[in-house]
Amino acid sequence: MRFRIDSADHDLTIRFEPAGQSHIIAPGDHVLIAWEPWSELTTADFDEALATGYVRHSPDEIALCAPVGHFQRVWLSSGAEFDPGC
């Protein structure tokens, strides 16, 4: 799955779980996120939030966690790849 996160009128912090790494997006900027599979793990033995992944947000922060068996890839608006550590 791929999606884009934009910051509208103030800095927006994106936190990448479970690593806890973060990146700040300036107003008018964006990042592209991809959750890509790397394993055929079964989700039966995992908490539902971890099994399905999540996007949690508040006005100043977004927390992302890829589903079990997936890793996160992140591209800044410049096209450079950012390593979220998870």
Helices and strands as residue ranges (DSSP letters): E 2-6, E 12-17, E 21-25, E 30-37, H 48-52, E 54-57, E 61-65, E 70-76, E 81-82
